């Protein structure tokens, strides 16, 4: 017999990553630096990178890799990141929306705001919302990757 246990609730923190470049021509109208987004979920032991692409979703599990180091590595490669907490409140209904990278990240974080449609609006929401924890890394330039 196979025992399958739920992983819901064990992911505490997330890193939302905003990409400056994409291959799709119709995304050129989006704000510079905010063409695509994906999420890195974290618990005490693992990171899970979830990247919703146009034709598939890539999932990568990384054992024993700290979220701080991942954030430094991504920012050193030109990505914009926001560190936040995951909302595990199950009382909110999921809003209907076009399935996109933004919608996937919103669902992973437990954000149910229909007006967030672009990566830049998600970035603004994460940096403005009182309930989201933002960690600013002023020390990132002193680390070697």
KOLTI-177258 format. One record per residue (C-alpha): x, y, z negated; residue number from 1. Coordinates in pm, whole numbers, plus 50000, padded with zeros to 5 digits. Layout:
N
<atom x="X" y="Y" z="Z" num="NUM"/>
...
//
This chain:
145
<atom x="50000" y="50000" z="50000" num="1"/>
<atom x="50126" y="50346" z="50088" num="2"/>
<atom x="50101" y="50614" z="49822" num="3"/>
<atom x="50057" y="50958" z="49975" num="4"/>
<atom x="50066" y="51246" z="49733" num="5"/>
<atom x="49972" y="51605" z="49802" num="6"/>
<atom x="50245" y="51867" z="49817" num="7"/>
<atom x="49996" y="52151" z="49766" num="8"/>
<atom x="50098" y="52375" z="49483" num="9"/>
<atom x="50461" y="52269" z="49460" num="10"/>
<atom x="50583" y="52544" z="49694" num="11"/>
<atom x="50633" y="52859" z="49490" num="12"/>
<atom x="50820" y="53110" z="49695" num="13"/>
<atom x="50844" y="53190" z="50064" num="14"/>
<atom x="51067" y="53384" z="50294" num="15"/>
<atom x="50883" y="53539" z="50587" num="16"/>
<atom x="51119" y="53587" z="50878" num="17"/>
<atom x="51064" y="53836" z="51160" num="18"/>
<atom x="51242" y="53784" z="51487" num="19"/>
<atom x="51352" y="54067" z="51717" num="20"/>
<atom x="51347" y="53858" z="52034" num="21"/>
<atom x="51113" y="53618" z="52213" num="22"/>
<atom x="51103" y="53461" z="52556" num="23"/>
<atom x="50740" y="53548" z="52634" num="24"/>
<atom x="50693" y="53855" z="52853" num="25"/>
<atom x="50355" y="53956" z="52707" num="26"/>
<atom x="50508" y="54003" z="52363" num="27"/>
<atom x="50731" y="54286" z="52484" num="28"/>
<atom x="50456" y="54528" z="52382" num="29"/>
<atom x="50499" y="54439" z="52015" num="30"/>
<atom x="50706" y="54662" z="51786" num="31"/>
<atom x="51082" y="54632" z="51826" num="32"/>
<atom x="51224" y="54387" z="51574" num="33"/>
<atom x="50884" y="54225" z="51512" num="34"/>
<atom x="50814" y="54000" z="51811" num="35"/>
<atom x="50770" y="53670" z="51623" num="36"/>
<atom x="50749" y="53544" z="51267" num="37"/>
<atom x="50793" y="53217" z="51080" num="38"/>
<atom x="50812" y="53102" z="50720" num="39"/>
<atom x="51059" y="52928" z="50493" num="40"/>
<atom x="50887" y="52765" z="50194" num="41"/>
<atom x="51087" y="52699" z="49880" num="42"/>
<atom x="51065" y="52496" z="49563" num="43"/>
<atom x="51341" y="52403" z="49319" num="44"/>
<atom x="51489" y="52132" z="49542" num="45"/>
<atom x="51405" y="52193" z="49907" num="46"/>
<atom x="51340" y="52442" z="50182" num="47"/>
<atom x="51092" y="52379" z="50458" num="48"/>
<atom x="51119" y="52595" z="50769" num="49"/>
<atom x="50789" y="52617" z="50958" num="50"/>
<atom x="50818" y="52787" z="51295" num="51"/>
<atom x="50496" y="52808" z="51501" num="52"/>
<atom x="50599" y="52830" z="51864" num="53"/>
<atom x="50392" y="52872" z="52179" num="54"/>
<atom x="50372" y="52501" z="52262" num="55"/>
<atom x="50454" y="52328" z="51933" num="56"/>
<atom x="50535" y="52387" z="51566" num="57"/>
<atom x="50887" y="52308" z="51451" num="58"/>
<atom x="50930" y="52186" z="51093" num="59"/>
<atom x="51271" y="52142" z="50934" num="60"/>
<atom x="51328" y="52014" z="50577" num="61"/>
<atom x="51652" y="52120" z="50411" num="62"/>
<atom x="51751" y="51959" z="50083" num="63"/>
<atom x="51958" y="52141" z="49822" num="64"/>
<atom x="51982" y="52469" z="50019" num="65"/>
<atom x="51910" y="52784" z="49813" num="66"/>
<atom x="51658" y="53037" z="49942" num="67"/>
<atom x="51898" y="53324" z="49866" num="68"/>
<atom x="52159" y="53176" z="50097" num="69"/>
<atom x="51902" y="53119" z="50372" num="70"/>
<atom x="51792" y="53481" z="50346" num="71"/>
<atom x="52151" y="53607" z="50373" num="72"/>
<atom x="52220" y="53379" z="50669" num="73"/>
<atom x="51909" y="53492" z="50858" num="74"/>
<atom x="51969" y="53863" z="50794" num="75"/>
<atom x="52331" y="53828" z="50905" num="76"/>
<atom x="52196" y="53696" z="51236" num="77"/>
<atom x="51967" y="53996" z="51297" num="78"/>
<atom x="51639" y="53876" z="51144" num="79"/>
<atom x="51426" y="54087" z="50910" num="80"/>
<atom x="51310" y="53899" z="50601" num="81"/>
<atom x="51062" y="53951" z="50320" num="82"/>
<atom x="51066" y="53733" z="50013" num="83"/>
<atom x="50727" y="53670" z="49858" num="84"/>
<atom x="50517" y="53436" z="49644" num="85"/>
<atom x="50262" y="53191" z="49777" num="86"/>
<atom x="49899" y="53254" z="49679" num="87"/>
<atom x="49745" y="52923" z="49567" num="88"/>
<atom x="49397" y="53072" z="49508" num="89"/>
<atom x="49155" y="52831" z="49677" num="90"/>
<atom x="48849" y="53055" z="49628" num="91"/>
<atom x="48908" y="53269" z="49934" num="92"/>
<atom x="48770" y="53157" z="50268" num="93"/>
<atom x="49007" y="53153" z="50561" num="94"/>
<atom x="48925" y="53421" z="50815" num="95"/>
<atom x="48872" y="53325" z="51175" num="96"/>
<atom x="49144" y="53436" z="51409" num="97"/>
<atom x="49348" y="53355" z="51714" num="98"/>
<atom x="49603" y="53090" z="51630" num="99"/>
<atom x="49940" y="53263" z="51648" num="100"/>
<atom x="50263" y="53277" z="51452" num="101"/>
<atom x="50105" y="53546" z="51232" num="102"/>
<atom x="49794" y="53338" z="51161" num="103"/>
<atom x="50007" y="53035" z="51069" num="104"/>
<atom x="50223" y="53236" z="50829" num="105"/>
<atom x="49915" y="53401" z="50674" num="106"/>
<atom x="49762" y="53058" z="50607" num="107"/>
<atom x="50086" y="52927" z="50458" num="108"/>
<atom x="50099" y="53225" z="50221" num="109"/>
<atom x="49727" y="53226" z="50138" num="110"/>
<atom x="49660" y="53566" z="50296" num="111"/>
<atom x="49299" y="53605" z="50415" num="112"/>
<atom x="49298" y="53946" z="50576" num="113"/>
<atom x="49156" y="53944" z="50930" num="114"/>
<atom x="49306" y="54281" z="51026" num="115"/>
<atom x="49661" y="54144" z="51017" num="116"/>
<atom x="49719" y="54040" z="51379" num="117"/>
<atom x="50080" y="54128" z="51461" num="118"/>
<atom x="50413" y="54047" z="51295" num="119"/>
<atom x="50466" y="54415" z="51213" num="120"/>
<atom x="50128" y="54445" z="51038" num="121"/>
<atom x="50213" y="54135" z="50835" num="122"/>
<atom x="50546" y="54294" z="50743" num="123"/>
<atom x="50373" y="54617" z="50635" num="124"/>
<atom x="50119" y="54420" z="50429" num="125"/>
<atom x="50388" y="54219" z="50251" num="126"/>
<atom x="50585" y="54531" z="50167" num="127"/>
<atom x="50281" y="54725" z="50049" num="128"/>
<atom x="50067" y="54471" z="49866" num="129"/>
<atom x="50090" y="54483" z="49486" num="130"/>
<atom x="50046" y="54108" z="49450" num="131"/>
<atom x="50340" y="54015" z="49675" num="132"/>
<atom x="50686" y="54009" z="49520" num="133"/>
<atom x="50951" y="54173" z="49735" num="134"/>
<atom x="51315" y="54109" z="49666" num="135"/>
<atom x="51558" y="54357" z="49820" num="136"/>
<atom x="51906" y="54213" z="49864" num="137"/>
<atom x="52153" y="54499" z="49839" num="138"/>
<atom x="52434" y="54253" z="49778" num="139"/>
<atom x="52398" y="54057" z="50103" num="140"/>
<atom x="52700" y="54219" z="50272" num="141"/>
<atom x="52935" y="54094" z="50000" num="142"/>
<atom x="52857" y="53727" z="50068" num="143"/>
<atom x="53042" y="53508" z="50312" num="144"/>
<atom x="52836" y="53266" z="50516" num="145"/>
//
